[in-house]
């Protein structure tokens, strides 16, 4: 193999390994920003607020499980803790009002996204094993 080909393969391997991590951490940062920003800055969507919350945390949890598959259970537990912790951060913003039900919906989304992604990875690994 030519030396530049090895470098290209190494760079590709590093990017495919790092990209899910960058995405996961970026999504978490975006969730924190949207959660604690004033209510007028929140994005408007066509779905219900509860569905938005659950979907955001499900996507974030799924991204973390894809990035760190060996720690899937810790990621789910951290997602539950983050849901309640980020909801509590709303006390810092005078225009936001944290609610226990909102945190519960976010935590359910984190659990659903993490378990769905772990199930997918397990199924894919068993399929590849034959």
C-alpha positions as CSV (number, residue, x, y, z in Angstrom):
1,X,0.0,0.0,0.0
2,X,1.3,3.4,-0.9
3,X,2.2,5.7,2.1
4,X,-0.4,8.4,1.2
5,X,-3.1,5.7,1.0
6,X,-2.3,4.7,4.6
7,X,-2.6,8.3,5.7
8,X,-5.9,8.7,3.9
9,X,-7.3,5.5,5.6
10,X,-6.0,6.6,9.0
11,X,-7.7,10.0,8.6
12,X,-10.9,8.3,7.4
13,X,-10.8,6.0,10.4
14,X,-10.2,8.9,12.8
15,X,-13.1,10.9,11.4
16,X,-15.6,8.1,11.5
17,X,-14.6,7.4,15.1
18,X,-14.8,11.1,16.1
19,X,-17.8,12.3,14.1
20,X,-20.4,10.6,16.2
21,X,-18.8,12.0,19.3
22,X,-18.8,15.5,17.9
23,X,-22.5,15.1,16.9
24,X,-23.5,13.8,20.3
25,X,-21.8,16.6,22.3
26,X,-23.1,19.2,19.9
27,X,-26.7,18.0,20.3
28,X,-26.4,18.1,24.1
29,X,-25.0,21.6,24.0
30,X,-27.9,22.7,21.7
31,X,-30.4,21.1,24.0
32,X,-28.9,23.0,27.0
33,X,-28.9,26.3,25.1
34,X,-32.5,25.9,23.9
35,X,-33.7,24.8,27.4
36,X,-32.3,27.7,29.3
37,X,-32.7,30.5,26.7
38,X,-35.6,32.9,27.1
39,X,-38.9,31.5,25.9
40,X,-39.1,33.9,22.9
41,X,-35.9,32.4,21.4
42,X,-37.2,28.9,21.4
43,X,-37.7,27.4,17.9
44,X,-41.2,26.8,16.8
45,X,-42.2,23.5,15.3
46,X,-45.3,21.8,13.9
47,X,-45.4,19.1,16.6
48,X,-46.4,19.3,20.2
49,X,-44.0,20.5,22.8
50,X,-43.9,17.2,24.6
51,X,-43.0,15.3,21.4
52,X,-40.3,17.9,20.7
53,X,-38.8,17.4,24.1
54,X,-38.9,13.6,24.0
55,X,-37.5,13.5,20.4
56,X,-34.6,15.8,21.3
57,X,-33.5,13.7,24.2
58,X,-34.1,10.5,22.3
59,X,-31.8,11.8,19.4
60,X,-29.2,12.9,21.9
61,X,-29.2,9.6,23.8
62,X,-29.1,7.7,20.5
63,X,-26.1,9.8,19.3
64,X,-24.2,9.2,22.6
65,X,-24.9,5.4,22.4
66,X,-23.6,5.4,18.8
67,X,-20.5,7.3,19.8
68,X,-19.9,5.3,23.0
69,X,-21.6,1.9,22.6
70,X,-19.8,0.2,25.4
71,X,-21.3,2.6,27.9
72,X,-24.9,2.4,26.8
73,X,-26.4,1.9,30.3
74,X,-24.4,4.8,31.8
75,X,-25.5,7.0,28.9
76,X,-29.2,6.2,29.6
77,X,-28.7,6.9,33.3
78,X,-26.8,10.1,32.5
79,X,-29.6,11.1,30.1
80,X,-32.2,10.7,32.9
81,X,-30.0,12.8,35.2
82,X,-29.4,15.4,32.5
83,X,-33.2,15.7,31.8
84,X,-33.9,16.6,35.4
85,X,-30.7,18.7,35.7
86,X,-31.3,20.7,32.5
87,X,-34.9,21.3,33.5
88,X,-33.7,22.6,36.9
89,X,-31.4,25.0,35.0
90,X,-34.5,26.9,33.9
91,X,-34.6,28.4,37.4
92,X,-31.7,30.6,36.1
93,X,-33.9,32.2,33.5
94,X,-36.7,34.5,34.7
95,X,-38.9,33.8,31.7
96,X,-38.7,30.0,32.0
97,X,-40.7,27.8,34.5
98,X,-39.4,24.3,35.1
99,X,-42.0,21.5,35.5
100,X,-41.5,17.9,36.7
101,X,-43.7,16.6,33.9
102,X,-41.4,18.2,31.3
103,X,-38.4,16.5,32.9
104,X,-40.2,13.2,32.9
105,X,-41.0,13.4,29.2
106,X,-37.3,14.3,28.5
107,X,-36.1,11.4,30.6
108,X,-38.5,9.0,28.8
109,X,-37.1,10.2,25.5
110,X,-33.5,9.6,26.7
111,X,-34.4,6.1,27.8
112,X,-36.3,5.3,24.5
113,X,-33.5,6.6,22.3
114,X,-30.8,4.9,24.2
115,X,-32.6,1.5,24.3
116,X,-33.6,1.7,20.7
117,X,-30.0,2.4,19.6
118,X,-28.6,-0.3,21.8
119,X,-31.1,-2.8,20.5
120,X,-30.2,-1.8,16.9
121,X,-26.5,-2.2,17.6
122,X,-27.0,-5.6,19.3
123,X,-29.2,-6.8,16.4
124,X,-26.6,-5.6,13.8
125,X,-23.8,-7.3,15.7
126,X,-25.7,-10.6,15.9
127,X,-26.6,-10.4,12.3
128,X,-22.9,-9.9,11.3
129,X,-21.9,-12.8,13.6
130,X,-24.1,-15.1,11.6
